Amino acid sequence: MVWPRPAVIAGVLACLLLDQSLKAWAVREFTLGEFREVLPGVLSLGLIYNTGAAWSLFAGAALPLAALRLVVGVALLVYLSRRAVPPLTGVALTLIAGGALSNSLDGWRLGKVVDTLASHTLSAVTRALGQGDFPVFNLADVWVVSGVLLLLLRSTRSPTRSSSTA
C-alpha cells in the first residue's frame, strides 16, 4: 500500500488540531449559548452543540453523520495516497478530509458537534433572503467549504495539457 504524502498527513493533522483546539477552548471558556463579538458586526465566538448538520438538517442523527464523515475523510485520504493530483486539488481534498474527520471525531466522542463561530455578515445575507440567521459553525466546516470552493475554482480553470491528465 502507498502511504499518504507527508503534506497530506500534515494538512489533515493541522485541520484536526486547529479545529479541536478551538472547540476545547470554547467548551472551557463559554457557557452553552454564550457568544462574544471578536470582530464587531462580523464574527462572534461562542458555544452551541449540533446533533445534525447545517441549518439543523438531520437533527438527532449525530452518529450516522459521524459515520458518513468518517467514510468521506478516510476515502479522501486513501484516494490522495494512491493518486497523484494537482496541488490545488490536493489542498482542497486535504481540507475536506480534515474537516470531515474533525467533525466525525466530535460525533463519536460527544454525540454532537461543537459549533463556535457565528457570522453576523453571513446572517445579514441569509436574513435578507428570508432564511433567518446563518448557522453557527466551526473551523471544520470552514475547511470543508473552503475545499469545495477550491475544487469549484479549479473546475473553472482552462485545462492544460499537464492538468488534464492528473
Contacts in CASP RR format, 6 or more apart in sequence:
PFRMAT RR
TARGET T0000
AUTHOR 0000-0000-0000
METHOD contacts of the structure
MODEL  1
MVWPRPAVIAGVLACLLLDQSLKAWAVREFTLGEFREVLPGVLSLGLIYN
TGAAWSLFAGAALPLAALRLVVGVALLVYLSRRAVPPLTGVALTLIAGGA
LSNSLDGWRLGKVVDTLASHTLSAVTRALGQGDFPVFNLADVWVVSGVLL
LLLRSTRSPTRSSSTA
1 81 0 8 1.000
2 81 0 8 1.000
2 82 0 8 1.000
3 81 0 8 1.000
4 77 0 8 1.000
4 80 0 8 1.000
4 81 0 8 1.000
5 80 0 8 1.000
5 81 0 8 1.000
7 94 0 8 1.000
8 77 0 8 1.000
8 80 0 8 1.000
8 81 0 8 1.000
8 90 0 8 1.000
8 94 0 8 1.000
8 97 0 8 1.000
11 94 0 8 1.000
11 98 0 8 1.000
12 77 0 8 1.000
12 94 0 8 1.000
12 97 0 8 1.000
12 98 0 8 1.000
12 101 0 8 1.000
15 94 0 8 1.000
15 95 0 8 1.000
15 97 0 8 1.000
15 98 0 8 1.000
15 99 0 8 1.000
15 101 0 8 1.000
15 102 0 8 1.000
15 139 0 8 1.000
15 140 0 8 1.000
15 143 0 8 1.000
16 98 0 8 1.000
16 99 0 8 1.000
16 101 0 8 1.000
16 102 0 8 1.000
16 105 0 8 1.000
18 139 0 8 1.000
19 98 0 8 1.000
19 99 0 8 1.000
19 102 0 8 1.000
19 103 0 8 1.000
19 138 0 8 1.000
19 139 0 8 1.000
19 140 0 8 1.000
19 143 0 8 1.000
20 102 0 8 1.000
20 105 0 8 1.000
22 116 0 8 1.000
22 138 0 8 1.000
22 139 0 8 1.000
23 106 0 8 1.000
23 114 0 8 1.000
23 116 0 8 1.000
23 138 0 8 1.000
26 45 0 8 1.000
26 46 0 8 1.000
26 47 0 8 1.000
26 114 0 8 1.000
26 116 0 8 1.000
27 47 0 8 1.000
27 114 0 8 1.000
29 46 0 8 1.000
29 47 0 8 1.000
30 36 0 8 1.000
30 45 0 8 1.000
30 46 0 8 1.000
30 47 0 8 1.000
31 47 0 8 1.000
32 47 0 8 1.000
32 48 0 8 1.000
32 49 0 8 1.000
33 46 0 8 1.000
33 47 0 8 1.000
33 48 0 8 1.000
34 46 0 8 1.000
34 47 0 8 1.000
35 44 0 8 1.000
35 45 0 8 1.000
35 46 0 8 1.000
35 47 0 8 1.000
35 118 0 8 1.000
36 44 0 8 1.000
36 45 0 8 1.000
36 46 0 8 1.000
37 43 0 8 1.000
37 44 0 8 1.000
38 44 0 8 1.000
38 45 0 8 1.000
41 120 0 8 1.000
41 121 0 8 1.000
42 119 0 8 1.000
42 120 0 8 1.000
42 121 0 8 1.000
43 117 0 8 1.000
43 118 0 8 1.000
43 119 0 8 1.000
43 120 0 8 1.000
43 121 0 8 1.000
44 117 0 8 1.000
44 118 0 8 1.000
44 120 0 8 1.000
45 116 0 8 1.000
45 117 0 8 1.000
45 118 0 8 1.000
46 116 0 8 1.000
46 117 0 8 1.000
46 118 0 8 1.000
46 136 0 8 1.000
47 114 0 8 1.000
47 115 0 8 1.000
47 116 0 8 1.000
48 115 0 8 1.000
48 136 0 8 1.000
49 110 0 8 1.000
49 112 0 8 1.000
49 113 0 8 1.000
49 114 0 8 1.000
49 115 0 8 1.000
50 56 0 8 1.000
50 59 0 8 1.000
50 112 0 8 1.000
50 113 0 8 1.000
50 115 0 8 1.000
50 135 0 8 1.000
50 136 0 8 1.000
51 59 0 8 1.000
51 60 0 8 1.000
51 61 0 8 1.000
51 62 0 8 1.000
51 111 0 8 1.000
51 112 0 8 1.000
51 113 0 8 1.000
52 58 0 8 1.000
52 59 0 8 1.000
52 60 0 8 1.000
52 61 0 8 1.000
52 62 0 8 1.000
52 65 0 8 1.000
52 112 0 8 1.000
52 113 0 8 1.000
53 65 0 8 1.000
54 135 0 8 1.000
54 137 0 8 1.000
54 141 0 8 1.000
55 135 0 8 1.000
56 135 0 8 1.000
58 64 0 8 1.000
58 65 0 8 1.000
62 107 0 8 1.000
62 110 0 8 1.000
62 111 0 8 1.000
62 112 0 8 1.000
62 113 0 8 1.000
63 107 0 8 1.000
63 108 0 8 1.000
63 111 0 8 1.000
65 103 0 8 1.000
65 107 0 8 1.000
66 103 0 8 1.000
66 104 0 8 1.000
66 106 0 8 1.000
66 107 0 8 1.000
66 108 0 8 1.000
66 111 0 8 1.000
67 104 0 8 1.000
69 99 0 8 1.000
69 100 0 8 1.000
69 101 0 8 1.000
69 103 0 8 1.000
69 104 0 8 1.000
70 100 0 8 1.000
70 101 0 8 1.000
70 104 0 8 1.000
70 108 0 8 1.000
72 96 0 8 1.000
72 97 0 8 1.000
72 100 0 8 1.000
73 96 0 8 1.000
73 97 0 8 1.000
73 98 0 8 1.000
73 99 0 8 1.000
73 100 0 8 1.000
73 101 0 8 1.000
73 104 0 8 1.000
74 101 0 8 1.000
76 93 0 8 1.000
76 94 0 8 1.000
76 96 0 8 1.000
76 97 0 8 1.000
76 100 0 8 1.000
77 97 0 8 1.000
79 93 0 8 1.000
80 90 0 8 1.000
80 93 0 8 1.000
80 94 0 8 1.000
80 97 0 8 1.000
84 166 0 8 1.000
85 93 0 8 1.000
85 166 0 8 1.000
86 154 0 8 1.000
86 163 0 8 1.000
86 166 0 8 1.000
88 150 0 8 1.000
88 153 0 8 1.000
88 154 0 8 1.000
89 150 0 8 1.000
89 151 0 8 1.000
89 154 0 8 1.000
89 166 0 8 1.000
91 147 0 8 1.000
91 150 0 8 1.000
92 146 0 8 1.000
92 147 0 8 1.000
92 148 0 8 1.000
92 150 0 8 1.000
92 151 0 8 1.000
92 154 0 8 1.000
93 147 0 8 1.000
93 151 0 8 1.000
95 143 0 8 1.000
95 144 0 8 1.000
95 146 0 8 1.000
95 147 0 8 1.000
95 150 0 8 1.000
96 143 0 8 1.000
96 144 0 8 1.000
96 147 0 8 1.000
96 148 0 8 1.000
98 140 0 8 1.000
98 143 0 8 1.000
99 139 0 8 1.000
99 140 0 8 1.000
99 141 0 8 1.000
99 143 0 8 1.000
99 144 0 8 1.000
100 140 0 8 1.000
100 144 0 8 1.000
102 138 0 8 1.000
102 139 0 8 1.000
102 140 0 8 1.000
102 143 0 8 1.000
103 113 0 8 1.000
103 138 0 8 1.000
103 140 0 8 1.000
103 141 0 8 1.000
106 112 0 8 1.000
106 113 0 8 1.000
106 114 0 8 1.000
107 113 0 8 1.000
113 138 0 8 1.000
113 140 0 8 1.000
114 138 0 8 1.000
115 135 0 8 1.000
115 136 0 8 1.000
115 137 0 8 1.000
115 138 0 8 1.000
115 141 0 8 1.000
116 136 0 8 1.000
116 137 0 8 1.000
116 138 0 8 1.000
116 139 0 8 1.000
117 136 0 8 1.000
117 137 0 8 1.000
117 138 0 8 1.000
117 139 0 8 1.000
117 142 0 8 1.000
118 133 0 8 1.000
118 134 0 8 1.000
118 136 0 8 1.000
119 134 0 8 1.000
119 137 0 8 1.000
122 134 0 8 1.000
123 132 0 8 1.000
123 133 0 8 1.000
123 134 0 8 1.000
125 134 0 8 1.000
126 132 0 8 1.000
126 133 0 8 1.000
126 134 0 8 1.000
127 133 0 8 1.000
157 163 0 8 1.000
END
